[in-house]
Structure formats: structure tokens, C-alpha cells
Amino acid sequence: MHTFRMYIIGIGIEALFLDSTSAYSQDLITMKILFAASLGLMSLAQLSLSFADTMNGKTIYLQRCAMCHGTDIKGTGPLANKSNPPTPNLTTPAFKKRLNDYPGVIVSSVILRPNGDLIPRTLRENGVKVAPFAWTVRDFRDLNEYMVGVISRSR
């Protein structure tokens, strides 16, 4: 965004030095302004795509993870204390360090299930039915991005 603003300022300064009566100068200024405006629109489009990805990750988290981990990712969901071991708080400094050391730790935990059948068993024992889910790479990426964002903003 700063580059875009600097570019606009540069166009304005350049316009002062060009002969404003020349058709060539006017066309050049118009083209540069249109180019700068299109850059701005593309940056907004990029922002909205990122927002959509975050919303996908949030939706997946709320539907599939929050029942144990809670909406705050602190292990405060209604089933948090019904598993053995209890659901961990993922916002602790220790987990944040682990997240930095191993960026894919969230996704690998979902895929590899290091605790065996703990998640499915806890759900089954508490009568919670979660519909099967056909995970995609994008889903894993979005879930990870969402959770990393929430964890990094927590205190």
C-alpha cells in the first residue's frame, strides 16, 4: 500500500514537470494514473482473497475443533476435559515456540494423529457426531493460517 501511495505522489510530482498542454504529456499522465489505480484494485482483490481463506479456516475450526479447543483455542470447549489427556491450551508460550519451530505442527497433528484415536474416541464417547470431511490442501493451509493468526494474537 505504501508503494502505491508513493507511486501516486510520484505521478503528481512528475506531472508538475511535464508540459501540461502537450497531448503526449496528458496521455502519459492518464496512463500512469490508470496503471496506479489498477495496482490499487489488485491489492484490494488480494486482500479479499486472503480474507476468504481466513474465513474458510475459521469455519473449519469452529465446525471441527472448537468443541474441544474452544473458540479461543485455549482448551475451553465443552469437551475439553472429557478426553484423557485433557485438551491443551494452544496459546501457551510453549506451544507458540513449537509453532515457530515446526510451522506445520497444527496440520500434521490433524493428519498424523499423534495421540492415536483420542479425538474420534472422545467424540464417540460423548455422543458427538462430526460429519466426514474431505480435506483438501487448501483446507489444511487455511486452518493452519487461521489458528496461527489467533494464537499469535493471544496473550
C-alpha positions as CSV (number, residue, x, y, z in Angstrom):
1,M,0.0,0.0,0.0
2,H,2.9,2.4,0.8
3,T,4.4,1.7,-2.6
4,F,1.1,2.5,-4.2
5,R,0.8,5.8,-2.4
6,M,4.4,6.7,-3.3
7,Y,3.7,5.9,-6.9
8,I,0.7,8.3,-6.9
9,I,2.8,11.0,-5.3
10,G,5.5,10.4,-7.9
11,I,2.9,10.8,-10.7
12,G,1.8,14.1,-9.2
13,I,5.3,15.4,-8.9
14,E,6.1,14.3,-12.5
15,A,3.0,16.0,-13.7
16,L,4.4,19.3,-12.4
17,F,7.5,19.0,-14.6
18,L,5.7,17.9,-17.8
19,D,4.2,20.4,-20.2
20,S,0.6,20.0,-19.3
21,T,-0.6,21.4,-22.7
22,S,1.1,18.6,-24.6
23,A,-1.2,15.8,-25.7
24,Y,1.6,13.3,-25.1
25,S,2.1,14.5,-21.5
26,Q,-1.6,14.3,-20.8
27,D,-1.8,10.7,-22.2
28,L,1.3,9.7,-20.3
29,I,-0.2,11.1,-17.0
30,T,-3.6,9.4,-17.7
31,M,-1.9,6.1,-18.4
32,K,0.2,6.2,-15.2
33,I,-2.9,7.1,-13.1
34,L,-4.9,4.3,-14.6
35,F,-1.9,1.9,-14.0
36,A,-1.6,3.1,-10.4
37,A,-5.4,2.7,-9.9
38,S,-5.3,-0.8,-11.3
39,L,-2.5,-1.7,-8.9
40,G,-4.7,-0.4,-6.0
41,L,-7.6,-2.6,-7.2
42,M,-5.4,-5.6,-7.5
43,S,-4.2,-5.1,-3.9
44,L,-7.8,-5.0,-2.7
45,A,-8.6,-8.1,-4.6
46,Q,-5.6,-9.8,-3.0
47,L,-6.9,-8.7,0.4
48,S,-10.3,-10.1,-0.1
49,L,-8.8,-13.5,-1.3
50,S,-6.8,-13.6,1.9
51,F,-10.0,-12.8,3.9
52,A,-11.8,-15.6,2.2
53,D,-9.0,-18.1,3.1
54,T,-9.2,-17.0,6.7
55,M,-12.9,-17.4,6.7
56,N,-12.6,-21.0,5.4
57,G,-10.0,-21.8,8.1
58,K,-12.3,-20.2,10.8
59,T,-15.3,-22.2,9.5
60,I,-13.4,-25.4,9.6
61,Y,-12.0,-24.7,13.1
62,L,-15.4,-23.8,14.5
63,Q,-17.1,-26.9,13.0
64,R,-14.4,-29.4,13.7
65,C,-12.1,-28.2,16.5
66,A,-13.8,-25.7,18.8
67,M,-15.9,-28.3,20.6
68,C,-12.7,-29.4,22.4
69,H,-10.3,-26.5,21.9
70,G,-12.9,-23.7,22.4
71,T,-13.4,-20.7,20.2
72,D,-10.4,-19.0,21.9
73,I,-8.1,-22.1,21.2
74,K,-7.3,-22.3,24.9
75,G,-8.7,-25.7,25.5
76,T,-12.0,-24.3,26.8
77,G,-14.5,-26.1,24.6
78,P,-17.4,-28.2,26.1
79,L,-15.5,-31.5,25.6
80,A,-12.1,-30.1,26.7
81,N,-11.9,-32.0,30.0
82,K,-13.6,-35.2,28.7
83,S,-10.5,-36.5,26.9
84,N,-7.5,-38.1,28.6
85,P,-5.2,-36.2,28.5
86,P,-7.4,-33.0,28.6
87,T,-7.4,-30.8,25.5
88,P,-4.4,-28.5,25.6
89,N,-4.3,-24.7,25.6
90,L,-2.6,-23.9,22.2
91,T,-1.9,-20.3,23.1
92,T,0.8,-21.0,25.7
93,P,4.3,-19.8,25.2
94,A,5.5,-23.4,24.9
95,F,3.1,-24.1,22.0
96,K,3.9,-20.8,20.4
97,K,7.5,-21.8,20.4
98,R,6.6,-25.2,19.0
99,L,4.6,-23.5,16.3
100,N,7.6,-21.3,15.3
101,D,10.0,-24.2,15.4
102,Y,7.6,-26.5,13.4
103,P,5.3,-24.3,11.3
104,G,3.2,-27.3,10.1
105,V,2.6,-28.7,13.6
106,I,-1.1,-27.9,13.6
107,V,-1.8,-29.6,10.2
108,S,0.4,-32.6,11.0
109,S,-1.4,-33.1,14.3
110,V,-4.7,-33.3,12.3
111,I,-3.2,-35.7,9.7
112,L,-1.0,-37.9,11.7
113,R,-3.0,-38.0,15.0
114,P,0.0,-38.5,17.3
115,N,-2.4,-39.4,20.1
116,G,-3.9,-42.3,18.1
117,D,-7.7,-42.3,18.2
118,L,-8.0,-39.8,21.0
119,I,-10.1,-37.3,19.0
120,P,-12.5,-39.8,17.4
121,R,-12.8,-41.8,20.7
122,T,-13.5,-38.6,22.8
123,L,-16.2,-37.6,20.3
124,R,-17.7,-41.0,20.1
125,E,-17.8,-41.4,23.9
126,N,-19.6,-38.1,24.3
127,G,-22.2,-38.8,21.6
128,V,-20.8,-36.1,19.2
129,K,-21.1,-36.9,15.6
130,V,-19.0,-35.0,13.2
131,A,-19.7,-35.5,9.5
132,P,-16.9,-36.9,7.4
133,F,-14.8,-34.2,5.8
134,A,-12.9,-34.5,2.6
135,W,-9.8,-32.4,3.5
136,T,-8.0,-30.5,0.7
137,V,-4.5,-29.0,0.9
138,R,-6.3,-25.6,0.8
139,D,-8.3,-26.6,3.9
140,F,-5.2,-27.6,5.8
141,R,-3.5,-24.4,4.8
142,D,-6.5,-22.2,5.7
143,L,-7.0,-23.9,9.1
144,N,-3.3,-23.5,9.9
145,E,-3.4,-19.9,8.8
146,Y,-6.4,-19.1,10.9
147,M,-5.1,-20.9,14.0
148,V,-1.7,-19.3,13.7
149,G,-3.3,-15.9,13.5
150,V,-5.5,-16.5,16.6
151,I,-2.6,-18.0,18.6
152,S,-0.2,-15.2,17.6
153,R,-2.7,-12.5,18.8
154,S,-3.4,-14.2,22.1
155,R,-1.7,-13.2,25.3
